[in-house]
Every structure is written in structure tokens, then in C-alpha cells.
């Protein structure tokens, strides 16, 4: 079983679907958590990939 979400499940999110995406880098996890606790509208995504 794949641990990645099928792409067809990701189509109906984002600003075009009326659900904003808020992206945070891994080192901003505390800020992402604070945003959720503050009631941010939309999906909060934490990017765990390496960045240069």
C-alpha cells in the first residue's frame, strides 16, 4: 500500500477549489501549529523535503 496520497484526491483543494493551502517548511513547524491553533482556514502543509 502506498503512503502517498493518490493525485486524484489532491485535485479538489487549493484556492481554485475554495480551500487555501498554507505551506510551511519543516523548520517552521511551530508556526504551522500556531496557525492551526489560531483557526487558519484551509489546509496546512508541512514540507519535509530537503531544501538547498
PyMOL Python script that loads the backbone (N, CA, C, O; Angstrom):
from pymol import cmd

cmd.read_pdbstr("""\
ATOM      1  N   UNK A   1       0.847  -1.189   0.000  1.00  0.00           N
ATOM      2  CA  UNK A   1       0.000   0.000   0.000  1.00  0.00           C
ATOM      3  C   UNK A   1       0.886   1.244   0.000  1.00  0.00           C
ATOM      4  O   UNK A   1       1.832   1.340   0.781  1.00  0.00           O
ATOM      5  N   UNK A   2       0.580   2.178  -0.863  1.00  0.00           N
ATOM      6  CA  UNK A   2       1.366   3.400  -0.985  1.00  0.00           C
ATOM      7  C   UNK A   2       1.081   4.340   0.180  1.00  0.00           C
ATOM      8  O   UNK A   2      -0.050   4.441   0.657  1.00  0.00           O
ATOM      9  N   UNK A   3       2.115   5.014   0.619  1.00  0.00           N
ATOM     10  CA  UNK A   3       1.942   6.002   1.686  1.00  0.00           C
ATOM     11  C   UNK A   3       1.643   7.384   1.121  1.00  0.00           C
ATOM     12  O   UNK A   3       1.338   8.308   1.874  1.00  0.00           O
ATOM     13  N   UNK A   4       1.729   7.532  -0.194  1.00  0.00           N
ATOM     14  CA  UNK A   4       1.451   8.813  -0.830  1.00  0.00           C
ATOM     15  C   UNK A   4      -0.018   8.890  -1.211  1.00  0.00           C
ATOM     16  O   UNK A   4      -0.625   7.890  -1.594  1.00  0.00           O
ATOM     17  N   UNK A   5      -0.577  10.076  -1.103  1.00  0.00           N
ATOM     18  CA  UNK A   5      -1.977  10.265  -1.478  1.00  0.00           C
ATOM     19  C   UNK A   5      -2.105  10.207  -2.993  1.00  0.00           C
ATOM     20  O   UNK A   5      -1.295  10.801  -3.705  1.00  0.00           O
ATOM     21  N   UNK A   6      -3.104   9.505  -3.491  1.00  0.00           N
ATOM     22  CA  UNK A   6      -3.324   9.495  -4.938  1.00  0.00           C
ATOM     23  C   UNK A   6      -3.579  10.906  -5.443  1.00  0.00           C
ATOM     24  O   UNK A   6      -4.242  11.702  -4.778  1.00  0.00           O
ATOM     25  N   UNK A   7      -3.059  11.207  -6.605  1.00  0.00           N
ATOM     26  CA  UNK A   7      -3.188  12.560  -7.144  1.00  0.00           C
ATOM     27  C   UNK A   7      -4.638  12.979  -7.341  1.00  0.00           C
ATOM     28  O   UNK A   7      -4.951  14.164  -7.228  1.00  0.00           O
ATOM     29  N   UNK A   8      -5.528  12.038  -7.631  1.00  0.00           N
ATOM     30  CA  UNK A   8      -6.919  12.421  -7.833  1.00  0.00           C
ATOM     31  C   UNK A   8      -7.562  12.940  -6.554  1.00  0.00           C
ATOM     32  O   UNK A   8      -8.561  13.656  -6.619  1.00  0.00           O
ATOM     33  N   UNK A   9      -7.015  12.597  -5.404  1.00  0.00           N
ATOM     34  CA  UNK A   9      -7.542  13.128  -4.138  1.00  0.00           C
ATOM     35  C   UNK A   9      -7.066  14.543  -3.878  1.00  0.00           C
ATOM     36  O   UNK A   9      -7.638  15.242  -3.041  1.00  0.00           O
ATOM     37  N   UNK A  10      -6.035  14.977  -4.576  1.00  0.00           N
ATOM     38  CA  UNK A  10      -5.468  16.299  -4.353  1.00  0.00           C
ATOM     39  C   UNK A  10      -6.045  17.352  -5.284  1.00  0.00           C
ATOM     40  O   UNK A  10      -5.751  18.536  -5.123  1.00  0.00           O
ATOM     41  N   UNK A  11      -6.845  16.957  -6.238  1.00  0.00           N
ATOM     42  CA  UNK A  11      -7.364  17.904  -7.225  1.00  0.00           C
ATOM     43  C   UNK A  11      -8.300  18.948  -6.638  1.00  0.00           C
ATOM     44  O   UNK A  11      -8.266  20.103  -7.063  1.00  0.00           O
ATOM     45  N   UNK A  12      -9.119  18.583  -5.694  1.00  0.00           N
ATOM     46  CA  UNK A  12     -10.158  19.477  -5.209  1.00  0.00           C
ATOM     47  C   UNK A  12      -9.755  20.243  -3.964  1.00  0.00           C
ATOM     48  O   UNK A  12     -10.564  20.433  -3.055  1.00  0.00           O
ATOM     49  N   UNK A  13      -8.518  20.678  -3.920  1.00  0.00           N
ATOM     50  CA  UNK A  13      -8.048  21.528  -2.836  1.00  0.00           C
ATOM     51  C   UNK A  13      -7.320  22.709  -3.441  1.00  0.00           C
ATOM     52  O   UNK A  13      -7.032  22.730  -4.638  1.00  0.00           O
ATOM     53  N   UNK A  14      -7.032  23.671  -2.626  1.00  0.00           N
ATOM     54  CA  UNK A  14      -6.339  24.851  -3.112  1.00  0.00           C
ATOM     55  C   UNK A  14      -7.301  25.995  -3.339  1.00  0.00           C
ATOM     56  O   UNK A  14      -8.516  25.844  -3.204  1.00  0.00           O
ATOM     57  N   UNK A  15      -6.751  27.126  -3.682  1.00  0.00           N
ATOM     58  CA  UNK A  15      -7.535  28.341  -3.840  1.00  0.00           C
ATOM     59  C   UNK A  15      -8.626  28.182  -4.889  1.00  0.00           C
ATOM     60  O   UNK A  15      -9.737  28.677  -4.701  1.00  0.00           O
ATOM     61  N   UNK A  16      -8.324  27.490  -6.004  1.00  0.00           N
ATOM     62  CA  UNK A  16      -9.328  27.298  -7.062  1.00  0.00           C
ATOM     63  C   UNK A  16     -10.541  26.518  -6.571  1.00  0.00           C
ATOM     64  O   UNK A  16     -11.642  26.706  -7.088  1.00  0.00           O
ATOM     65  N   UNK A  17     -10.361  25.654  -5.592  1.00  0.00           N
ATOM     66  CA  UNK A  17     -11.462  24.871  -5.043  1.00  0.00           C
ATOM     67  C   UNK A  17     -12.071  25.540  -3.808  1.00  0.00           C
ATOM     68  O   UNK A  17     -12.957  24.975  -3.167  1.00  0.00           O
ATOM     69  N   UNK A  18     -11.603  26.730  -3.481  1.00  0.00           N
ATOM     70  CA  UNK A  18     -12.132  27.444  -2.332  1.00  0.00           C
ATOM     71  C   UNK A  18     -11.514  27.040  -1.009  1.00  0.00           C
ATOM     72  O   UNK A  18     -12.018  27.404   0.053  1.00  0.00           O
ATOM     73  N   UNK A  19     -10.422  26.288  -1.066  1.00  0.00           N
ATOM     74  CA  UNK A  19      -9.746  25.836   0.147  1.00  0.00           C
ATOM     75  C   UNK A  19      -8.266  26.205   0.051  1.00  0.00           C
ATOM     76  O   UNK A  19      -7.493  25.491  -0.588  1.00  0.00           O
ATOM     77  N   UNK A  20      -7.866  27.308   0.677  1.00  0.00           N
ATOM     78  CA  UNK A  20      -6.482  27.752   0.564  1.00  0.00           C
ATOM     79  C   UNK A  20      -5.496  26.747   1.166  1.00  0.00           C
ATOM     80  O   UNK A  20      -5.806  26.054   2.135  1.00  0.00           O
ATOM     81  N   UNK A  21      -4.323  26.685   0.579  1.00  0.00           N
ATOM     82  CA  UNK A  21      -3.238  25.862   1.087  1.00  0.00           C
ATOM     83  C   UNK A  21      -2.191  26.778   1.704  1.00  0.00           C
ATOM     84  O   UNK A  21      -1.791  27.774   1.102  1.00  0.00           O
ATOM     85  N   UNK A  22      -1.756  26.439   2.892  1.00  0.00           N
ATOM     86  CA  UNK A  22      -0.720  27.205   3.590  1.00  0.00           C
ATOM     87  C   UNK A  22       0.469  26.283   3.772  1.00  0.00           C
ATOM     88  O   UNK A  22       0.372  25.269   4.464  1.00  0.00           O
ATOM     89  N   UNK A  23       1.588  26.625   3.157  1.00  0.00           N
ATOM     90  CA  UNK A  23       2.766  25.752   3.174  1.00  0.00           C
ATOM     91  C   UNK A  23       3.816  26.292   4.132  1.00  0.00           C
ATOM     92  O   UNK A  23       4.106  27.488   4.168  1.00  0.00           O
ATOM     93  N   UNK A  24       4.373  25.376   4.901  1.00  0.00           N
ATOM     94  CA  UNK A  24       5.443  25.699   5.840  1.00  0.00           C
ATOM     95  C   UNK A  24       6.576  24.706   5.630  1.00  0.00           C
ATOM     96  O   UNK A  24       6.331  23.540   5.317  1.00  0.00           O
ATOM     97  N   UNK A  25       7.795  25.151   5.797  1.00  0.00           N
ATOM     98  CA  UNK A  25       8.939  24.243   5.776  1.00  0.00           C
ATOM     99  C   UNK A  25       9.030  23.551   7.129  1.00  0.00           C
ATOM    100  O   UNK A  25       8.432  23.995   8.109  1.00  0.00           O
ATOM    101  N   UNK A  26       9.790  22.456   7.169  1.00  0.00           N
ATOM    102  CA  UNK A  26       9.894  21.668   8.396  1.00  0.00           C
ATOM    103  C   UNK A  26      10.365  22.518   9.572  1.00  0.00           C
ATOM    104  O   UNK A  26       9.888  22.345  10.694  1.00  0.00           O
ATOM    105  N   UNK A  27      11.299  23.436   9.322  1.00  0.00           N
ATOM    106  CA  UNK A  27      11.804  24.265  10.414  1.00  0.00           C
ATOM    107  C   UNK A  27      10.790  25.329  10.857  1.00  0.00           C
ATOM    108  O   UNK A  27      11.057  26.098  11.781  1.00  0.00           O
ATOM    109  N   UNK A  28       9.639  25.370  10.202  1.00  0.00           N
ATOM    110  CA  UNK A  28       8.563  26.292  10.572  1.00  0.00           C
ATOM    111  C   UNK A  28       7.357  25.543  11.168  1.00  0.00           C
ATOM    112  O   UNK A  28       6.240  26.059  11.181  1.00  0.00           O
ATOM    113  N   UNK A  29       7.600  24.336  11.651  1.00  0.00           N
ATOM    114  CA  UNK A  29       6.514  23.516  12.176  1.00  0.00           C
ATOM    115  C   UNK A  29       5.776  24.206  13.321  1.00  0.00           C
ATOM    116  O   UNK A  29       4.552  24.115  13.416  1.00  0.00           O
ATOM    117  N   UNK A  30       6.506  24.884  14.177  1.00  0.00           N
ATOM    118  CA  UNK A  30       5.852  25.593  15.293  1.00  0.00           C
ATOM    119  C   UNK A  30       4.909  26.668  14.765  1.00  0.00           C
ATOM    120  O   UNK A  30       3.816  26.850  15.301  1.00  0.00           O
ATOM    121  N   UNK A  31       5.318  27.375  13.728  1.00  0.00           N
ATOM    122  CA  UNK A  31       4.456  28.404  13.130  1.00  0.00           C
ATOM    123  C   UNK A  31       3.222  27.772  12.489  1.00  0.00           C
ATOM    124  O   UNK A  31       2.130  28.334  12.559  1.00  0.00           O
ATOM    125  N   UNK A  32       3.392  26.612  11.867  1.00  0.00           N
ATOM    126  CA  UNK A  32       2.255  25.898  11.276  1.00  0.00           C
ATOM    127  C   UNK A  32       1.268  25.492  12.374  1.00  0.00           C
ATOM    128  O   UNK A  32       0.057  25.638  12.213  1.00  0.00           O
ATOM    129  N   UNK A  33       1.790  24.987  13.473  1.00  0.00           N
ATOM    130  CA  UNK A  33       0.952  24.597  14.603  1.00  0.00           C
ATOM    131  C   UNK A  33       0.211  25.809  15.165  1.00  0.00           C
ATOM    132  O   UNK A  33      -0.981  25.732  15.462  1.00  0.00           O
ATOM    133  N   UNK A  34       0.914  26.915  15.308  1.00  0.00           N
ATOM    134  CA  UNK A  34       0.277  28.142  15.798  1.00  0.00           C
ATOM    135  C   UNK A  34      -0.843  28.591  14.866  1.00  0.00           C
ATOM    136  O   UNK A  34      -1.894  29.044  15.319  1.00  0.00           O
ATOM    137  N   UNK A  35      -0.611  28.463  13.559  1.00  0.00           N
ATOM    138  CA  UNK A  35      -1.635  28.854  12.587  1.00  0.00           C
ATOM    139  C   UNK A  35      -2.887  28.008  12.748  1.00  0.00           C
ATOM    140  O   UNK A  35      -4.003  28.526  12.692  1.00  0.00           O
ATOM    141  N   UNK A  36      -2.707  26.717  12.946  1.00  0.00           N
ATOM    142  CA  UNK A  36      -3.859  25.822  13.145  1.00  0.00           C
ATOM    143  C   UNK A  36      -4.591  26.187  14.427  1.00  0.00           C
ATOM    144  O   UNK A  36      -5.820  26.261  14.446  1.00  0.00           O
ATOM    145  N   UNK A  37      -3.849  26.412  15.482  1.00  0.00           N
ATOM    146  CA  UNK A  37      -4.486  26.772  16.757  1.00  0.00           C
ATOM    147  C   UNK A  37      -5.220  28.103  16.674  1.00  0.00           C
ATOM    148  O   UNK A  37      -6.212  28.315  17.372  1.00  0.00           O
ATOM    149  N   UNK A  38      -4.730  29.003  15.815  1.00  0.00           N
ATOM    150  CA  UNK A  38      -5.360  30.310  15.669  1.00  0.00           C
ATOM    151  C   UNK A  38      -6.586  30.258  14.757  1.00  0.00           C
ATOM    152  O   UNK A  38      -7.280  31.260  14.584  1.00  0.00           O
ATOM    153  N   UNK A  39      -6.852  29.075  14.170  1.00  0.00           N
ATOM    154  CA  UNK A  39      -8.051  28.915  13.353  1.00  0.00           C
ATOM    155  C   UNK A  39      -7.873  29.240  11.888  1.00  0.00           C
ATOM    156  O   UNK A  39      -8.828  29.646  11.225  1.00  0.00           O
ATOM    157  N   UNK A  40      -6.678  29.071  11.372  1.00  0.00           N
ATOM    158  CA  UNK A  40      -6.442  29.337   9.958  1.00  0.00           C
ATOM    159  C   UNK A  40      -7.423  28.547   9.104  1.00  0.00           C
ATOM    160  O   UNK A  40      -7.725  27.395   9.415  1.00  0.00           O
ATOM    161  N   UNK A  41      -7.918  29.146   8.039  1.00  0.00           N
ATOM    162  CA  UNK A  41      -8.871  28.490   7.147  1.00  0.00           C
ATOM    163  C   UNK A  41      -8.099  27.851   6.005  1.00  0.00           C
ATOM    164  O   UNK A  41      -7.303  28.516   5.341  1.00  0.00           O
ATOM    165  N   UNK A  42      -8.328  26.581   5.776  1.00  0.00           N
ATOM    166  CA  UNK A  42      -7.668  25.872   4.690  1.00  0.00           C
ATOM    167  C   UNK A  42      -6.838  24.724   5.219  1.00  0.00           C
ATOM    168  O   UNK A  42      -6.979  24.306   6.368  1.00  0.00           O
ATOM    169  N   UNK A  43      -5.972  24.227   4.362  1.00  0.00           N
ATOM    170  CA  UNK A  43      -5.094  23.114   4.703  1.00  0.00           C
ATOM    171  C   UNK A  43      -3.707  23.643   5.029  1.00  0.00           C
ATOM    172  O   UNK A  43      -3.184  24.509   4.327  1.00  0.00           O
ATOM    173  N   UNK A  44      -3.117  23.123   6.091  1.00  0.00           N
ATOM    174  CA  UNK A  44      -1.749  23.477   6.466  1.00  0.00           C
ATOM    175  C   UNK A  44      -0.865  22.307   6.074  1.00  0.00           C
ATOM    176  O   UNK A  44      -1.084  21.180   6.518  1.00  0.00           O
ATOM    177  N   UNK A  45       0.127  22.572   5.248  1.00  0.00           N
ATOM    178  CA  UNK A  45       1.043  21.549   4.769  1.00  0.00           C
ATOM    179  C   UNK A  45       2.440  21.841   5.293  1.00  0.00           C
ATOM    180  O   UNK A  45       2.912  22.976   5.223  1.00  0.00           O
ATOM    181  N   UNK A  46       3.093  20.823   5.813  1.00  0.00           N
ATOM    182  CA  UNK A  46       4.475  20.961   6.255  1.00  0.00           C
ATOM    183  C   UNK A  46       5.354  20.174   5.285  1.00  0.00           C
ATOM    184  O   UNK A  46       5.218  18.957   5.158  1.00  0.00           O
ATOM    185  N   UNK A  47       6.246  20.874   4.612  1.00  0.00           N
ATOM    186  CA  UNK A  47       7.133  20.284   3.612  1.00  0.00           C
ATOM    187  C   UNK A  47       8.340  19.665   4.324  1.00  0.00           C
ATOM    188  O   UNK A  47       9.130  20.366   4.956  1.00  0.00           O
ATOM    189  N   UNK A  48       8.465  18.349   4.209  1.00  0.00           N
ATOM    190  CA  UNK A  48       9.558  17.657   4.910  1.00  0.00           C
ATOM    191  C   UNK A  48      10.717  17.325   3.983  1.00  0.00           C
ATOM    192  O   UNK A  48      11.638  16.607   4.375  1.00  0.00           O
ATOM    193  N   UNK A  49      10.683  17.842   2.751  1.00  0.00           N
ATOM    194  CA  UNK A  49      11.788  17.598   1.823  1.00  0.00           C
ATOM    195  C   UNK A  49      12.947  18.520   2.141  1.00  0.00           C
ATOM    196  O   UNK A  49      12.769  19.564   2.769  1.00  0.00           O
ATOM    197  N   UNK A  50      14.126  18.135   1.707  1.00  0.00           N
ATOM    198  CA  UNK A  50      15.311  18.986   1.923  1.00  0.00           C
ATOM    199  C   UNK A  50      15.301  20.149   0.953  1.00  0.00           C
ATOM    200  O   UNK A  50      14.913  20.006  -0.206  1.00  0.00           O
ATOM    201  N   UNK A  51      15.727  21.285   1.433  1.00  0.00           N
ATOM    202  CA  UNK A  51      15.845  22.488   0.610  1.00  0.00           C
ATOM    203  C   UNK A  51      17.292  22.935   0.618  1.00  0.00           C
ATOM    204  O   UNK A  51      17.979  22.829   1.634  1.00  0.00           O
ATOM    205  N   UNK A  52      17.751  23.434  -0.514  1.00  0.00           N
ATOM    206  CA  UNK A  52      19.156  23.887  -0.578  1.00  0.00           C
ATOM    207  C   UNK A  52      19.460  25.031   0.360  1.00  0.00           C
ATOM    208  O   UNK A  52      20.594  25.506   0.407  1.00  0.00           O
TER     209      UNK A  52
END
""", "prot")
cmd.dss("prot")
cmd.show_as("cartoon", "prot")
cmd.util.cbc("prot")
cmd.orient("prot")
